[in-house]
Amino acid sequence: MYDKIPYDLFMECRSCGVENMIADYDPSMRIFCSQCRDHLIDDGIVATHVEYVCQECDTRLILLEDTEIEIGESACSCGSTDLLKVGKTALPKEAAQAGGLVEEGMDDDEVLEDTDWLRPGDSGNVDDDNYENMFNQDPGQN
């Protein structure tokens, strides 16, 4: 069973190699690469990725097999070098159990219709108002 507590996930895209940081990831989420918009989690990543866990901040790092990691020397984004190699990732299994796995041939139009690639979602945080206002300004309406 998957851990229902959200965690930070650092994952390399198999298609384009871009590093994606997903804060508060929950296995029920369908996640896409920030660069190429390819699905990040499917059954195929078991053959192409290796999982590490940062012992300091509990971030899960799902890295391509050919990514060079030196245990005790390579650092997590938090700065810690205390990484534990888990091996083959169980992420697709966890996502499947939680309903977040996009299976081959599955129609995900509903997910894509709800996704706004250009604007951030409403965080409900008043401190973010300046950032959101940047998107609401139309230079042609002054």
Legacy VTK file of the C-alpha trace (Angstrom):
# vtk DataFile Version 3.0
C-alpha trace
ASCII
DATASET POLYDATA
POINTS 142 float
0.000 0.000 0.000
1.223 3.507 -0.703
1.941 6.102 1.962
-0.983 8.509 1.975
1.122 11.363 3.358
2.299 13.612 0.493
6.053 13.768 -0.081
8.421 15.647 -2.365
9.316 13.804 -5.540
12.309 14.583 -7.744
12.048 12.765 -11.051
13.962 12.748 -14.320
11.834 12.564 -17.450
12.528 9.502 -19.558
11.590 11.340 -22.766
13.579 14.581 -22.502
15.793 14.142 -19.420
14.477 17.245 -17.640
14.487 17.133 -13.842
11.027 17.663 -12.343
10.430 18.578 -8.700
6.905 17.788 -7.558
6.178 19.167 -4.095
3.654 17.323 -1.950
3.262 14.478 -4.433
0.501 12.006 -3.732
0.343 8.744 -5.740
-3.209 9.568 -6.844
-1.864 12.554 -8.843
-1.202 12.237 -12.566
2.009 14.125 -13.190
3.547 15.404 -16.404
7.027 16.598 -17.381
7.377 20.365 -17.070
9.264 20.453 -20.383
7.789 17.946 -22.845
4.442 17.234 -21.074
4.997 13.486 -21.263
3.558 11.338 -18.458
6.214 10.846 -15.804
4.831 7.678 -14.254
3.955 4.527 -16.144
4.924 0.865 -15.882
7.970 1.448 -18.131
9.892 3.501 -15.565
10.662 0.342 -13.589
13.089 -0.628 -16.363
14.606 2.844 -16.835
14.749 4.466 -13.389
16.346 3.851 -9.999
14.926 5.180 -6.738
16.829 6.921 -3.954
15.493 8.439 -0.734
17.063 11.392 1.040
17.439 10.408 4.693
17.414 14.076 5.737
14.233 15.430 4.057
12.526 12.197 2.837
12.454 13.389 -0.785
12.183 10.479 -3.201
14.539 10.790 -6.144
13.531 8.757 -9.195
16.520 9.000 -11.518
17.404 7.517 -14.877
19.648 4.451 -14.541
22.544 6.170 -16.298
22.505 9.150 -13.883
25.714 8.995 -11.878
25.089 8.990 -8.131
27.881 8.592 -5.592
26.443 7.522 -2.246
27.873 9.825 0.419
28.943 12.440 -2.164
25.939 13.248 -4.382
23.556 15.707 -2.768
19.792 16.081 -2.578
18.243 19.491 -3.262
18.198 20.030 0.522
22.000 19.748 0.534
22.207 16.415 2.336
24.482 13.707 0.972
22.725 11.014 3.017
20.983 9.208 0.142
19.734 5.646 0.390
19.539 3.598 -2.800
16.219 1.768 -2.855
16.735 0.208 -6.291
13.915 -0.386 -8.744
11.085 2.008 -8.018
7.679 0.886 -6.807
6.158 4.204 -7.882
4.010 2.761 -10.737
2.549 0.161 -8.379
1.761 2.837 -5.767
0.221 5.097 -8.427
-1.881 2.229 -9.806
-3.235 1.429 -6.331
-4.135 5.090 -5.792
-5.607 5.655 -9.270
-2.826 7.952 -10.502
-1.266 5.682 -13.104
-1.904 6.531 -16.740
-1.909 3.193 -18.497
-0.925 2.724 -22.114
-3.823 3.588 -24.411
-5.763 5.203 -21.573
-7.666 8.318 -22.602
-6.573 11.156 -20.352
-8.421 13.959 -22.159
-10.324 14.699 -18.956
-7.035 15.324 -17.125
-5.684 17.494 -19.928
-8.892 19.556 -20.129
-8.539 20.439 -16.445
-4.860 21.383 -16.798
-3.883 24.975 -17.505
-0.285 24.802 -18.722
0.159 28.570 -18.802
-1.243 29.779 -15.506
-0.647 28.559 -11.987
-3.591 27.211 -10.049
-5.199 29.388 -7.402
-3.231 28.717 -4.258
-5.627 30.601 -2.031
-2.588 32.205 -0.416
-2.782 36.006 -0.150
1.033 36.236 -0.410
0.791 34.862 -3.961
-1.464 37.724 -5.138
1.400 39.635 -6.778
2.399 36.606 -8.792
-1.182 35.931 -9.880
-1.729 39.623 -10.701
1.123 39.408 -13.197
-1.006 37.000 -15.238
-4.132 39.125 -14.914
-2.562 42.280 -16.346
-3.454 42.957 -19.967
-1.118 45.605 -21.438
-3.779 46.496 -24.032
-6.270 47.613 -21.382
-4.615 50.633 -19.760
LINES 1 143
142 0 1 2 3 4 5 6 7 8 9 10 11 12 13 14 15 16 17 18 19 20 21 22 23 24 25 26 27 28 29 30 31 32 33 34 35 36 37 38 39 40 41 42 43 44 45 46 47 48 49 50 51 52 53 54 55 56 57 58 59 60 61 62 63 64 65 66 67 68 69 70 71 72 73 74 75 76 77 78 79 80 81 82 83 84 85 86 87 88 89 90 91 92 93 94 95 96 97 98 99 100 101 102 103 104 105 106 107 108 109 110 111 112 113 114 115 116 117 118 119 120 121 122 123 124 125 126 127 128 129 130 131 132 133 134 135 136 137 138 139 140 141
